[in-house]
Amino acid sequence: MPKGKSHWNIELKEVYLIAILEFNFKQNTSDRYLHNVSLTNTDTGEIFYNKLGYKFLELCKFVKTEAELETDLDRWFYLLKHMSHLDKVPSVLNKRVFQKIFKIAEVSNLTREEKAMYDSNLKAKWDYENSIAFAREEAEEKGEHKKALDIARELIKEGSSVEFIAKVTKLSVEEIEQL
């Protein structure tokens, strides 16, 4: 509930528990590996709240091969099941989101020293990018200021009042008087 609200007439967002299991949850012969579970009222059998649910994924029951993957959901399951022993990104997972997951996995497998070096290089890259952005901003501001000074000079030649020039150019009265 949002902070400061004193009533219960609010719209809750969807909440799901996603459980990734590396064992058979129930000892049955079903080959179903994804279970969508909802809370139900045991008296009426009705769904208690449709935005509260559980997703159980039994990885050991997911047996599709790389060639059999059809949907992104299949690809996610395949990735979850096989990631620990993949040496490279399989072509079937050659999508930006999956590549990002592999990049995260690579970083998480770095040694302490490698991680420190990675973080240092990343910080240096961000510092460089911020410096470039700051320099661009400064250059733009200087260019705008120069343009305002040029306009002020022209308006002085035309005989405009200092107050009018300050209003139009956003320069201070002192700056205009120094021209």
N, C-alpha and C positions, 0 to 999 in steps of 0.2 A: 504494500500500500504506500502511495507517495507520502513523503514526510509532511506532517501538518494536516493531513486529512482525518476527519473525525467520523466519517461515515463509511459504510461498506458498499456503497453503490458505485463500484469502480470496475473497470474491465481488466482482469488479470491477463498477463501474457502467458503463452504456452510454456509449460515446464515439462521436460522429459529427462528421465534417467536413461542414459545409454550405457549398458553393461556389455563389455566385450569379454566373452568367456573363452578360455582355452581348454574347456572340458565340456562334456555333455551335461547340460543342466538337468535334464530328466532322462532317466534310463529307458528310452523307448526306441523303437525302430524308425521313427519318422526321420526323413531326411531334411526336414525344415531347419534352416539355420538362422532365420530371422523371425523373431516373435514380437508382435506389437501387442502390448498388454495395457488394458485400461482398468481403472478402479471401478468396481460396480457396487451398487447398493445390494447387499445380500438379501434384503427383504423383498425388493422389487425386481432385481435383476437389471435395473437401468444403470446406464453409465453415470457415475457419480459426478464427474466433471470432465468434459471432453478436451480440456486443455491441460490435463495432467495425465501423463502416461509413462510407460516404460518400454524401452526397446532392448531386447536381449539378442545378442549375436553370438551364436555358438560357432566359433572359428573352426573347430575340428570337423564340423559337418559341412563346411564350405569346401567343396571339392572341384570346383571349376578350374580348368586349366587356362593358361594365358589366351589360347585360341578361342575359348568358349565365353570370354567376357563380352557382354553385350551392352550393359548399362554402366553409368558412372557408379551406381551403387555396387555392382559387381566388382568394378575396379577398386573401389575403396575396400571392400572385403578382401580382395586378393592382396592388396597392399598391406593391410593389417596382418594378414596371415603370414605373408612371406617377407616382409620388410627386413627382419633380422638377418636373413641370409642372402639378400640381393646385393650383388656387387655393383650393378649399374641400373639405371632406370630402364625398365622394359619398354619397348616401343608402344605397347598398348597403354602405357601410363605416361605417354609423352604429351601431357597437357600441363599448362602453367601451374595449376594448383598442386598437382602431384610432384612436379619438379621442385616446387617450394618446400614440400614435405621432405624430400630427399635432401635439400639444402639444410633444413633444420636438423635433420638426422646427422648429417656430416658434422655440423658444428657441435652437436651434443656429444659426439664421439671423440672430440679433440682432447688431448692431454691438457693438464692444467697450464703448462707453459704455452702450448699451442693456442689455447683459449685466450690467455693473456695477450699474446701477440695478435690474435685475430681481433680482440676488442680494441687494442691499441690502434691497429690499422683502420678499423671501422671508425673510431673516434677521429683519427687524422683525416679520413675521407669526409666525414661530416663537417669537421672544422674548415676544411678547404672549400666545400660547397657553400657553407655559410659565409665564408669570407668573400667568395665570388658574388654571392647574392647581395651582401652588404655593399660591396664595391659598385655593383650595378645600380643599387638604390641611391648611393651617394652621387654617382654620375648623373642619374636622372634628376635628382634634386638640384645639383649644380646647374644642369642644363635648363631646368625650369626657372631657377633663380636668375640666370643670365638672360633668359628670354624676358622675364619680368622687368629686369633693368633696362633692356633695349626698348621695351614698350614704354617704360617710364620716361626715358630720354626723348622719345618721339612725342609723347604727350606734353613734356615740358616745352619742346619747340613749338607746339601748337598753342601754348599758353594756358593749358589746363591747370586748375588749382591743385595744390599739394594734397589736399584732402581727397579730391576726386581720384587722383593718380593712386593714392594709397588704397582707396576702395577698390579700384579696378585691378591693380596688380598684386594686392595683398602684401606689399612692401611696407616697412615702417616709414613714418614721416621723416625720421632721422636719415634713413637711407636715401630717401628721395631728395632731401635738402642737400646732401653731400654730392649729388650728381651735378 
